Amino acid sequence: MENGSLKARKNLLKELRQSEPEKGLKQLQHIWSKEKAQERASLLETLEVGLSIEDETFLEDALDDKSKLVRDAAARLLLQIPESKLVKRMIERVRPLLTFENNKIEVILPSKCTLEMIKDGIDESKYIPALGEKASLLLQMLACVPPNIWSDTWKKTPRELIKIIENHQWGKLFLEAWATATFRSKNITWAEALLKSSVRFYQNSNRIDLMINLLTILSRDQVEVLILDVLQKSSQTPPFNSANPAFSLLINTPYIWNQEISQSVISSIKSYIESNHQVNNWQFTSALEKFSLQIDASMYNEATDNLTLETTENIPKSVIDAIDNFLLKLQFRYEMITALNNNNVET
């Protein structure tokens, strides 16, 4: 463990953590004092594999490291352990700042950033001008508290709380903090509730990464059920319109759509165009570019049958061109997959 490149040693530690987490921790402890700060911070990241409460004592000690890189890395890991002392300290700091009464959340902004908060990973330099200094601190603190604390304490479902903050003065703050906290705590119930409000992440495009992170918490089946549910409940708006909450889910899911989702999107596009609705050409073209990479390639023939349209007064050439380009890319994927499958059968 003491020899070899940093990358090689990290890979060895990760492999060890997968099979024997405690042994991996002991190996890291053995070489810890001999490593430079940057290497310590990098090696510490390997504890994310098999991370558990058993790692807490070592990580708590790392919060006192001279290097900010190491302290920050330790804090990030401790925040992923809901029962850690650091998370409990954050809960105790935030509780007095939020009160729930008459179906409203009242907020008191923190007065300052203490040394104890800095030790636990709160960074005064993460100042967001649109929020201000104190609200920026609250955002960081709230993002450290598992969101189920609030749904359990206030006896509200995640969806109810998300609805309550829609027109709140600090609505965006809550949304971002809860999304970050949900990802850290891997809370599936909260992730699903937040993703059903995904249009708000898309509109606040600089934090689309939060939505992508939440999608990684869910299994493929859960993502597919979620997308279908959102598609059905927002059928009045076409899926290629960014105002549709399904749109950002469709283009950011890490999975190829299944046949049911693909069929739903094809049908929605066809119905919308044939209903003589005006189409935003740029938005439509941009969406179909992305959709051509996500749709199930086996749906090529069905897509061709449903979306081969002729230019009319109500269907401009730009829309036809966008559809033709979509079908061309889908055809390429379909033929490539078919050829690969045939080769596999022959061998």
Steps between C-alpha positions, in 0.01 A plus 500: 500500500791737561644454151358573157320795348220678681249369244617141544483523879151651484382217277643243743328667794168513313522130416576420863213718622258312275575165660641589843416860599660478845825365356504781245459757777788346698725512193420869456567569868835322470631728225314816606772686686756440223291665227499864389180702538389471137557124501317462833197682362501289186544170685225595742253496211540121478301465822188587302508136389333306781458816707336436838483619858808285566705764316372788714776514764775521239309762300425707810874507575562612140282808567792629710754453221718802420400479134167648390495250214501214749247664733259564213535144369431361848194722543359393161524136601351552846202677343425176313460318832156614631575381854841670523580750772564768237149460359357517852693821564361649179145402597540674835631814328216519247202400717476837682511683166189336352152486649188352344169660590166545319636310202783750458874477557645793692872563452757665725831553322818394685682792662854390412726215399669360811832318519311180582293539184814554292652185651188309393539611139302825477688734266450877533652551155204320337312828481205522263427867416133429423454364852731710711755396760270361770263320264803346326603356836149365559504332158819314588375405847158382381666291228674308778176388667327184370166626360293235677575694821257768380231271358508294821510798737233705323282198410489591132586294193793613285257603224297709745812681621619563143157648425519721810831659393387574142433868567720531808753783525771236533338244267806449278720472808282221641481321165876500449579410862247217512622361167861500622402345833289237324792397282731481800259290705383294195135548600288345223165642616636854500684444170178395325308796642767749394534350153128542444574871539788470252379787282620735775852356479494543123382860523778563750740346246821569688397225746381237256778289655286462812229325300753275327642403840153410626440274201807295598339414835215314331511162331424475129150367574432788739616757244279349230192490724567860602532625140182322390310642795617855425427458126144389572434781748637768268349378173352842421850629425711326231807313629732711283393816685732591789193610698400134522652352820570179309727677250803537725456144625486367145822669388697441821413144593815283493303224329366437151121534520303178513239424231210638704667838549612506135146422383355772723740764365441401135121513548516834680708660226273369224179607677632846576608569143183357344285713731620805305691639797774745422844359570798693630744397226820551698368325811355215295819445299721516810280252689487250215882512473516379862206261470665319206773380738266396783214322323499120478655427159269200452215752463640626168231344280220624724654847511525502120136391461374767739728794426539493122304816424456719195553875494169686519388847590482392865817291501793714383803356321726573801293260712510232229878545471541459876295179494693366198829564679363329812394193299834490315696484826260244643538291183879506536476376861242236405707362211821501704339309789336256257835434331673443833228260612526306173877472539458367853253237378738388222795463739 
